[in-house]
Amino acid sequence: IEGRSYETNLRLKQQSHILIDDVITGNWHRASLEGACFGCAVLNKVMKVPFVYASLATLEERLLWLVDNPATLNDFQERTRLWVLQNWHPIEKLKPYLRAYKLNI
């Protein structure tokens, strides 16, 4: 995806079933959130729902596990999308700002 525009990268992610983020540091980044928004199974080195834990050493094994188990892949895809809707919905994120605005007008 290097050398492509951000919009092109988003379109590619939107068409994907699996997204690989940071499998080195133990953090997750915007790519994980974007993948979750698109309903991808997201691999990173974070041991938290809804992500699929993978390190550099286990990445190939985890990818093959997802590809070889379509029901499991689908389950992770559904979990990531639900997680976004429950935890990152734009309206819910906007509510504290709306309350603060109403208190100050």
VMD Tcl script that builds the backbone (N, CA, C; Angstrom):
set m [mol new atoms 315]
animate dup $m
set s [atomselect $m all]
$s set {name element resname resid chain x y z} {
  {N N ILE 1 A 0.808 -1.201 0.000}
  {CA C ILE 1 A 0.000 0.000 0.000}
  {C C ILE 1 A 0.851 1.265 0.000}
  {N N GLU 2 A 2.156 1.096 0.133}
  {CA C GLU 2 A 3.017 2.279 0.092}
  {C C GLU 2 A 2.966 2.912 -1.289}
  {N N GLY 3 A 3.040 4.218 -1.315}
  {CA C GLY 3 A 3.037 4.939 -2.579}
  {C C GLY 3 A 1.652 5.168 -3.161}
  {N N ARG 4 A 0.616 4.739 -2.470}
  {CA C ARG 4 A -0.752 4.955 -2.946}
  {C C ARG 4 A -1.409 6.033 -2.093}
  {N N SER 5 A -2.411 6.647 -2.646}
  {CA C SER 5 A -3.107 7.699 -1.901}
  {C C SER 5 A -3.891 7.092 -0.737}
  {N N TYR 6 A -4.188 7.928 0.239}
  {CA C TYR 6 A -4.964 7.486 1.398}
  {C C TYR 6 A -6.326 6.952 0.954}
  {N N GLU 7 A -6.948 7.631 0.006}
  {CA C GLU 7 A -8.261 7.209 -0.489}
  {C C GLU 7 A -8.180 5.830 -1.142}
  {N N THR 8 A -7.123 5.593 -1.914}
  {CA C THR 8 A -6.935 4.285 -2.542}
  {C C THR 8 A -6.740 3.212 -1.485}
  {N N ASN 9 A -5.935 3.521 -0.471}
  {CA C ASN 9 A -5.720 2.564 0.613}
  {C C ASN 9 A -7.022 2.234 1.337}
  {N N LEU 10 A -7.849 3.245 1.571}
  {CA C LEU 10 A -9.135 2.987 2.228}
  {C C LEU 10 A -10.020 2.085 1.382}
  {N N ARG 11 A -10.035 2.308 0.077}
  {CA C ARG 11 A -10.840 1.450 -0.805}
  {C C ARG 11 A -10.344 0.005 -0.753}
  {N N LEU 12 A -9.025 -0.176 -0.726}
  {CA C LEU 12 A -8.471 -1.529 -0.638}
  {C C LEU 12 A -8.850 -2.190 0.684}
  {N N LYS 13 A -8.780 -1.438 1.765}
  {CA C LYS 13 A -9.160 -1.980 3.071}
  {C C LYS 13 A -10.642 -2.342 3.084}
  {N N GLN 14 A -11.451 -1.516 2.452}
  {CA C GLN 14 A -12.897 -1.745 2.420}
  {C C GLN 14 A -13.231 -3.053 1.702}
  {N N GLN 15 A -12.398 -3.460 0.767}
  {CA C GLN 15 A -12.624 -4.682 -0.003}
  {C C GLN 15 A -11.993 -5.917 0.638}
  {N N SER 16 A -11.298 -5.728 1.742}
  {CA C SER 16 A -10.533 -6.813 2.362}
  {C C SER 16 A -11.339 -7.545 3.427}
  {N N HIS 17 A -10.931 -8.759 3.699}
  {CA C HIS 17 A -11.512 -9.549 4.780}
  {C C HIS 17 A -10.627 -9.517 6.023}
  {N N ILE 18 A -9.323 -9.348 5.804}
  {CA C ILE 18 A -8.340 -9.362 6.886}
  {C C ILE 18 A -7.448 -8.144 6.744}
  {N N LEU 19 A -7.147 -7.505 7.867}
  {CA C LEU 19 A -6.230 -6.368 7.870}
  {C C LEU 19 A -5.139 -6.632 8.903}
  {N N ILE 20 A -3.896 -6.406 8.521}
  {CA C ILE 20 A -2.761 -6.577 9.427}
  {C C ILE 20 A -2.282 -5.202 9.855}
  {N N ASP 21 A -2.253 -4.981 11.159}
  {CA C ASP 21 A -1.716 -3.739 11.713}
  {C C ASP 21 A -0.388 -4.069 12.387}
  {N N ASP 22 A -0.082 -3.418 13.457}
  {CA C ASP 22 A 1.205 -3.521 14.145}
  {C C ASP 22 A 1.321 -4.849 14.894}
  {N N VAL 23 A 2.166 -5.743 14.406}
  {CA C VAL 23 A 2.397 -7.023 15.079}
  {C C VAL 23 A 3.753 -7.034 15.787}
  {N N ILE 24 A 4.318 -5.849 16.006}
  {CA C ILE 24 A 5.633 -5.727 16.633}
  {C C ILE 24 A 5.537 -5.145 18.042}
  {N N THR 25 A 4.892 -3.995 18.207}
  {CA C THR 25 A 5.013 -3.224 19.453}
  {C C THR 25 A 3.978 -3.538 20.521}
  {N N GLY 26 A 2.860 -4.131 20.156}
  {CA C GLY 26 A 1.802 -4.343 21.138}
  {C C GLY 26 A 0.816 -3.195 21.200}
  {N N ASN 27 A 0.845 -2.330 20.210}
  {CA C ASN 27 A -0.090 -1.209 20.117}
  {C C ASN 27 A -1.005 -1.412 18.920}
  {N N TRP 28 A -2.103 -0.690 18.917}
  {CA C TRP 28 A -2.925 -0.656 17.718}
  {C C TRP 28 A -3.036 0.787 17.279}
  {N N HIS 29 A -3.296 0.959 15.987}
  {CA C HIS 29 A -3.238 2.281 15.385}
  {C C HIS 29 A -4.477 2.523 14.531}
  {N N ARG 30 A -4.464 3.624 13.821}
  {CA C ARG 30 A -5.595 3.990 12.968}
  {C C ARG 30 A -5.950 2.867 12.001}
  {N N ALA 31 A -4.961 2.144 11.512}
  {CA C ALA 31 A -5.244 1.057 10.572}
  {C C ALA 31 A -6.164 0.008 11.199}
  {N N SER 32 A -5.965 -0.298 12.481}
  {CA C SER 32 A -6.852 -1.256 13.157}
  {C C SER 32 A -8.273 -0.718 13.216}
  {N N LEU 33 A -8.414 0.553 13.536}
  {CA C LEU 33 A -9.742 1.162 13.608}
  {C C LEU 33 A -10.398 1.190 12.231}
  {N N GLU 34 A -9.628 1.540 11.207}
  {CA C GLU 34 A -10.180 1.540 9.847}
  {C C GLU 34 A -10.629 0.136 9.455}
  {N N GLY 35 A -9.800 -0.855 9.734}
  {CA C GLY 35 A -10.175 -2.232 9.417}
  {C C GLY 35 A -11.437 -2.656 10.141}
  {N N ALA 36 A -11.544 -2.270 11.403}
  {CA C ALA 36 A -12.743 -2.600 12.173}
  {C C ALA 36 A -13.972 -1.909 11.586}
  {N N CYS 37 A -13.817 -0.665 11.160}
  {CA C CYS 37 A -14.936 0.059 10.539}
  {C C CYS 37 A -15.431 -0.649 9.285}
  {N N PHE 38 A -14.511 -1.268 8.560}
  {CA C PHE 38 A -14.878 -1.967 7.329}
  {C C PHE 38 A -15.252 -3.423 7.580}
  {N N GLY 39 A -15.249 -3.843 8.839}
  {CA C GLY 39 A -15.633 -5.214 9.155}
  {C C GLY 39 A -14.573 -6.238 8.820}
  {N N CYS 40 A -13.318 -5.846 8.864}
  {CA C CYS 40 A -12.217 -6.784 8.629}
  {C C CYS 40 A -11.865 -7.499 9.929}
  {N N ALA 41 A -11.353 -8.700 9.822}
  {CA C ALA 41 A -10.684 -9.321 10.961}
  {C C ALA 41 A -9.336 -8.619 11.062}
  {N N VAL 42 A -9.028 -8.045 12.218}
  {CA C VAL 42 A -7.831 -7.215 12.377}
  {C C VAL 42 A -6.795 -7.959 13.207}
  {N N LEU 43 A -5.626 -8.174 12.607}
  {CA C LEU 43 A -4.517 -8.797 13.316}
  {C C LEU 43 A -3.572 -7.726 13.821}
  {N N ASN 44 A -3.262 -7.789 15.108}
  {CA C ASN 44 A -2.250 -6.929 15.706}
  {C C ASN 44 A -1.761 -7.609 16.979}
  {N N LYS 45 A -0.821 -6.981 17.637}
  {CA C LYS 45 A -0.227 -7.597 18.830}
  {C C LYS 45 A -0.877 -7.053 20.102}
  {N N VAL 46 A -2.196 -6.992 20.094}
  {CA C VAL 46 A -2.967 -6.513 21.237}
  {C C VAL 46 A -3.897 -7.644 21.667}
  {N N MET 47 A -3.825 -8.017 22.907}
  {CA C MET 47 A -4.666 -9.117 23.408}
  {C C MET 47 A -5.974 -8.571 23.967}
  {N N LYS 48 A -6.749 -7.919 23.096}
  {CA C LYS 48 A -8.035 -7.356 23.501}
  {C C LYS 48 A -9.059 -7.617 22.408}
  {N N VAL 49 A -10.296 -7.787 22.837}
  {CA C VAL 49 A -11.409 -7.901 21.896}
  {C C VAL 49 A -11.500 -6.588 21.147}
  {N N PRO 50 A -11.689 -6.566 19.868}
  {CA C PRO 50 A -12.084 -7.630 18.967}
  {C C PRO 50 A -10.932 -8.146 18.103}
  {N N PHE 51 A -9.716 -7.804 18.466}
  {CA C PHE 51 A -8.573 -8.073 17.600}
  {C C PHE 51 A -8.118 -9.531 17.660}
  {N N VAL 52 A -7.488 -9.966 16.572}
  {CA C VAL 52 A -6.859 -11.278 16.505}
  {C C VAL 52 A -5.391 -11.072 16.866}
  {N N TYR 53 A -4.952 -11.675 17.957}
  {CA C TYR 53 A -3.572 -11.493 18.404}
  {C C TYR 53 A -2.621 -12.203 17.446}
  {N N ALA 54 A -1.588 -11.474 17.037}
  {CA C ALA 54 A -0.525 -12.053 16.210}
  {C C ALA 54 A 0.756 -11.280 16.464}
  {N N SER 55 A 1.837 -12.002 16.571}
  {CA C SER 55 A 3.158 -11.384 16.635}
  {C C SER 55 A 3.827 -11.638 15.292}
  {N N LEU 56 A 4.974 -11.069 15.098}
  {CA C LEU 56 A 5.700 -11.319 13.853}
  {C C LEU 56 A 5.972 -12.813 13.697}
  {N N ALA 57 A 6.270 -13.479 14.808}
  {CA C ALA 57 A 6.570 -14.911 14.771}
  {C C ALA 57 A 5.342 -15.767 14.470}
  {N N THR 58 A 4.147 -15.289 14.833}
  {CA C THR 58 A 2.929 -16.099 14.646}
  {C C THR 58 A 2.034 -15.600 13.515}
  {N N LEU 59 A 2.450 -14.560 12.827}
  {CA C LEU 59 A 1.590 -13.928 11.820}
  {C C LEU 59 A 1.149 -14.906 10.733}
  {N N GLU 60 A 2.079 -15.635 10.154}
  {CA C GLU 60 A 1.721 -16.568 9.083}
  {C C GLU 60 A 0.729 -17.619 9.581}
  {N N GLU 61 A 0.989 -18.173 10.754}
  {CA C GLU 61 A 0.108 -19.198 11.318}
  {C C GLU 61 A -1.292 -18.638 11.566}
  {N N ARG 62 A -1.385 -17.413 12.092}
  {CA C ARG 62 A -2.686 -16.801 12.366}
  {C C ARG 62 A -3.445 -16.490 11.071}
  {N N LEU 63 A -2.731 -16.025 10.057}
  {CA C LEU 63 A -3.372 -15.763 8.763}
  {C C LEU 63 A -3.935 -17.049 8.167}
  {N N LEU 64 A -3.128 -18.092 8.167}
  {CA C LEU 64 A -3.582 -19.370 7.617}
  {C C LEU 64 A -4.763 -19.919 8.413}
  {N N TRP 65 A -4.735 -19.741 9.728}
  {CA C TRP 65 A -5.841 -20.187 10.580}
  {C C TRP 65 A -7.141 -19.500 10.174}
  {N N LEU 66 A -7.088 -18.191 9.951}
  {CA C LEU 66 A -8.293 -17.462 9.539}
  {C C LEU 66 A -8.758 -17.888 8.152}
  {N N VAL 67 A -7.824 -18.004 7.223}
  {CA C VAL 67 A -8.181 -18.377 5.847}
  {C C VAL 67 A -8.756 -19.792 5.796}
  {N N ASP 68 A -8.198 -20.691 6.597}
  {CA C ASP 68 A -8.654 -22.086 6.597}
  {C C ASP 68 A -9.934 -22.305 7.394}
  {N N ASN 69 A -10.376 -21.295 8.129}
  {CA C ASN 69 A -11.576 -21.413 8.965}
  {C C ASN 69 A -12.524 -20.247 8.687}
  {N N PRO 70 A -13.274 -20.324 7.586}
  {CA C PRO 70 A -14.143 -19.209 7.196}
  {C C PRO 70 A -15.151 -18.795 8.266}
  {N N ALA 71 A -15.658 -19.735 9.038}
  {CA C ALA 71 A -16.620 -19.370 10.083}
  {C C ALA 71 A -15.946 -18.537 11.170}
  {N N THR 72 A -14.721 -18.881 11.512}
  {CA C THR 72 A -13.964 -18.111 12.504}
  {C C THR 72 A -13.644 -16.730 11.960}
  {N N LEU 73 A -13.230 -16.672 10.701}
  {CA C LEU 73 A -12.957 -15.388 10.058}
  {C C LEU 73 A -14.207 -14.517 10.092}
  {N N ASN 74 A -15.332 -15.080 9.712}
  {CA C ASN 74 A -16.589 -14.332 9.717}
  {C C ASN 74 A -16.943 -13.848 11.123}
  {N N ASP 75 A -16.702 -14.674 12.124}
  {CA C ASP 75 A -16.974 -14.291 13.508}
  {C C ASP 75 A -16.138 -13.076 13.911}
  {N N PHE 76 A -14.857 -13.087 13.581}
  {CA C PHE 76 A -14.008 -11.941 13.902}
  {C C PHE 76 A -14.428 -10.697 13.119}
  {N N GLN 77 A -14.839 -10.869 11.872}
  {CA C GLN 77 A -15.313 -9.728 11.087}
  {C C GLN 77 A -16.544 -9.108 11.743}
  {N N GLU 78 A -17.479 -9.937 12.160}
  {CA C GLU 78 A -18.684 -9.427 12.817}
  {C C GLU 78 A -18.353 -8.751 14.144}
  {N N ARG 79 A -17.434 -9.345 14.902}
  {CA C ARG 79 A -17.046 -8.759 16.192}
  {C C ARG 79 A -16.419 -7.382 16.034}
  {N N THR 80 A -15.550 -7.232 15.032}
  {CA C THR 80 A -14.895 -5.929 14.877}
  {C C THR 80 A -15.904 -4.864 14.483}
  {N N ARG 81 A -16.821 -5.202 13.612}
  {CA C ARG 81 A -17.826 -4.219 13.192}
  {C C ARG 81 A -18.723 -3.839 14.366}
  {N N LEU 82 A -19.160 -4.818 15.138}
  {CA C LEU 82 A -19.988 -4.543 16.308}
  {C C LEU 82 A -19.225 -3.694 17.325}
  {N N TRP 83 A -17.954 -3.982 17.523}
  {CA C TRP 83 A -17.115 -3.217 18.450}
  {C C TRP 83 A -17.058 -1.747 18.049}
  {N N VAL 84 A -16.914 -1.490 16.751}
  {CA C VAL 84 A -16.896 -0.105 16.269}
  {C C VAL 84 A -18.233 0.565 16.553}
  {N N LEU 85 A -19.314 -0.109 16.230}
  {CA C LEU 85 A -20.633 0.486 16.443}
  {C C LEU 85 A -20.898 0.763 17.919}
  {N N GLN 86 A -20.409 -0.093 18.796}
  {CA C GLN 86 A -20.648 0.081 20.230}
  {C C GLN 86 A -19.685 1.060 20.891}
  {N N ASN 87 A -18.480 1.189 20.362}
  {CA C ASN 87 A -17.448 1.976 21.043}
  {C C ASN 87 A -16.956 3.202 20.285}
  {N N TRP 88 A -17.204 3.278 19.003}
  {CA C TRP 88 A -16.667 4.378 18.202}
  {C C TRP 88 A -17.722 5.036 17.324}
  {N N HIS 89 A -18.994 4.861 17.648}
  {CA C HIS 89 A -20.044 5.461 16.829}
  {C C HIS 89 A -19.900 6.985 16.877}
  {N N PRO 90 A -19.910 7.650 15.726}
  {CA C PRO 90 A -19.691 9.102 15.688}
  {C C PRO 90 A -20.651 9.899 16.562}
  {N N ILE 91 A -21.904 9.517 16.596}
  {CA C ILE 91 A -22.875 10.267 17.402}
  {C C ILE 91 A -22.527 10.162 18.882}
  {N N GLU 92 A -22.152 8.973 19.329}
  {CA C GLU 92 A -21.776 8.799 20.736}
  {C C GLU 92 A -20.520 9.590 21.074}
  {N N LYS 93 A -19.571 9.641 20.166}
  {CA C LYS 93 A -18.338 10.397 20.398}
  {C C LYS 93 A -18.606 11.902 20.407}
  {N N LEU 94 A -19.642 12.328 19.707}
  {CA C LEU 94 A -19.976 13.744 19.616}
  {C C LEU 94 A -20.769 14.255 20.824}
  {N N LYS 95 A -21.486 13.385 21.517}
  {CA C LYS 95 A -22.377 13.803 22.609}
  {C C LYS 95 A -21.696 14.637 23.693}
  {N N PRO 96 A -20.507 14.284 24.188}
  {CA C PRO 96 A -19.879 15.135 25.216}
  {C C PRO 96 A -19.620 16.562 24.723}
  {N N TYR 97 A -19.288 16.703 23.463}
  {CA C TYR 97 A -19.040 18.037 22.909}
  {C C TYR 97 A -20.340 18.826 22.782}
  {N N LEU 98 A -21.412 18.146 22.404}
  {CA C LEU 98 A -22.710 18.812 22.313}
  {C C LEU 98 A -23.174 19.282 23.685}
  {N N ARG 99 A -22.987 18.443 24.713}
  {CA C ARG 99 A -23.358 18.843 26.073}
  {C C ARG 99 A -22.553 20.061 26.510}
  {N N ALA 100 A -21.263 20.046 26.256}
  {CA C ALA 100 A -20.408 21.179 26.640}
  {C C ALA 100 A -20.826 22.437 25.896}
  {N N TYR 101 A -21.171 22.300 24.631}
  {CA C TYR 101 A -21.609 23.441 23.832}
  {C C TYR 101 A -22.897 24.029 24.407}
  {N N LYS 102 A -23.857 23.149 24.732}
  {CA C LYS 102 A -25.141 23.617 25.262}
  {C C LYS 102 A -24.977 24.303 26.611}
  {N N LEU 103 A -24.036 23.848 27.417}
  {CA C LEU 103 A -23.786 24.477 28.715}
  {C C LEU 103 A -23.164 25.861 28.576}
  {N N ASN 104 A -22.528 26.116 27.463}
  {CA C ASN 104 A -21.786 27.365 27.290}
  {C C ASN 104 A -22.426 28.346 26.320}
  {N N ILE 105 A -23.649 28.068 25.869}
  {CA C ILE 105 A -24.300 29.052 24.990}
  {C C ILE 105 A -25.360 29.816 25.734}
}
mol reanalyze $m
mol bondsrecalc $m
mol representation Tube
mol addrep $m
